[in-house]
Amino acid sequence: MNDITPREALNFDELGFDTAAVRAGTLRSEYNEHAEALFLTSSFCFKSAAEAAERFANSEDFFTYSRFTNPTVTMLQDRLAALEGGEACIATASGMSAILSIVMSACNAGDHIVSSRSIFGSTLNLFATVFTRFGITTTFVDPNDLDAWRAAVQPTTKLFFLETPSNPLTEVSDIRAVADVAHEAGALFVVDNCFCSPALQRPIEHGADVVVHSATKYIDGQGRVLGGAIIGKRDFVMGKVFVFVRTTGPSLSAFNAWLMLRGLETLPIRMERQSANAFKIAQWLETQPGIKRVWYPSLASHPQHDIAKRQQKTGGALVAFELHGDTPEAQRANAWRVIDQTRVISITGNLGDTRTTITHPASTTHARVTPEARAAAGVTEGVIRLSVGLEDPNDICADLARGIA
Ligand SMILES: *Cc1c(COP(=O)(O)O)cnc(C)c1O
């Protein structure tokens, strides 16, 4: 692309994941800088009118304008594609704009989606309220009921959507099994891999056609910027998705891409340590009398423990737990007390940060979801979501113990 070429063409299919996390996609300019350069420029110059015409005609292959392509963003895209084992990647301004771009690229008015009901709150609203205004309807199903996925298929079904593990209850679904149903129906199978990141789970290896990320979470990993990514087959991603993003403009900023390239360098070690901390905290929570239930995929008590063992490297860094309470009001009061008594943990809606964060989903991330949908997804007033970071896990347990006691 332009005058910027890789110094060495490494084959990341033959190199380890950790190597790809620090090196895949790196481009060097004529100055041979070692660290990835930040290209803060909205447009690129041409040597002549003829060159401009040629480059605009082939805008996926050349740098012309940063809504289309930008070298820093391209480096991130190529690195993410390598990490997920996909052919191509388009990065977007947020996870939601990535999901929007996939559906707008794959579906037309009159088409139908089958989606897990256990998905991120905004994704649920996007499907249930925004897309219906444009004639795209969605049937929501229990993600672990394969017959329900099958029964939901209509002649107009174009897309299957799964999030695993799910938010906030870390519900795990068998990617391969849902992929088979999607492909029988001739549908594009999209997996939101936000909670695991490619360091712990690579859905394309289990039959997913497209992987979507809120890069805001573990990809950046330090809670600094918003971003999203779409990874899959070259003809879909560089065809319809690229044209949609180029035309409508949810493109990722070069600055955010540059921070995420930094973030990816430590992705494997962050995920390993944060998962180990989460497992310790989940085991401790299970021994606490004030707690009704703990959800963490590595616990033997987790309903899909075996599936998680098969398709994930670790249980991840998200832990959910439910406080006791005779009524929903009492449960909420108990959950809010635990949150309010913390001093180390941050009370914030974000997750995937190196700092542990705590959220009450029913009144925050899932507040706009109808009470019926919330109940179906098991998000009661007593549920707390913990996104475990890199602190000493003993400090996190002590922080939680104050409110639980
Ligand atoms: C946060 C999140 C999203 C949305 O991503 P944004 O970057 O906030 O737009 C989508 N899916 C999951 C699972 C998430 O956690």
The ligand as an SDF file (V2000), in Angstrom:
LIG
                    3D

 15 15  0  0  0  0  0  0  0  0999 V2000
  -19.4350   -3.4550   25.2310 C   0  0  0  0  0  0  0  0  0  0  0  0
  -19.9750   -4.5490   24.4040 C   0  0  0  0  0  0  0  0  0  0  0  0
  -20.5020   -4.2920   23.1360 C   0  0  0  0  0  0  0  0  0  0  0  0
  -20.6100   -2.8930   22.5710 C   0  0  0  0  0  0  0  0  0  0  0  0
  -19.3740   -2.3120   22.3810 O   0  0  0  0  0  0  0  0  0  0  0  0
  -19.0790   -0.7180   22.4230 P   0  0  0  0  0  0  0  0  0  0  0  0
  -17.6390   -0.6590   22.1140 O   0  0  0  0  0  0  0  0  0  0  0  0
  -19.4670   -0.2380   23.7880 O   0  0  0  0  0  0  0  0  0  0  0  0
  -19.9390   -0.1150   21.3750 O   0  0  0  0  0  0  0  0  0  0  0  0
  -20.9500   -5.3670   22.3900 C   0  0  0  0  0  0  0  0  0  0  0  0
  -20.8950   -6.6250   22.8650 N   0  0  0  0  0  0  0  0  0  0  0  0
  -20.4100   -6.9010   24.0900 C   0  0  0  0  0  0  0  0  0  0  0  0
  -20.3900   -8.3020   24.5660 C   0  0  0  0  0  0  0  0  0  0  0  0
  -19.9410   -5.8770   24.9060 C   0  0  0  0  0  0  0  0  0  0  0  0
  -19.4750   -6.1510   26.1330 O   0  0  0  0  0  0  0  0  0  0  0  0
  1  2  1  0
  2  3  1  0
  2 14  2  0
  3  4  1  0
  3 10  2  0
  4  5  1  0
  5  6  1  0
  6  7  2  0
  6  8  1  0
  6  9  1  0
 10 11  1  0
 11 12  2  0
 12 13  1  0
 12 14  1  0
 14 15  1  0
M  END
$$$$
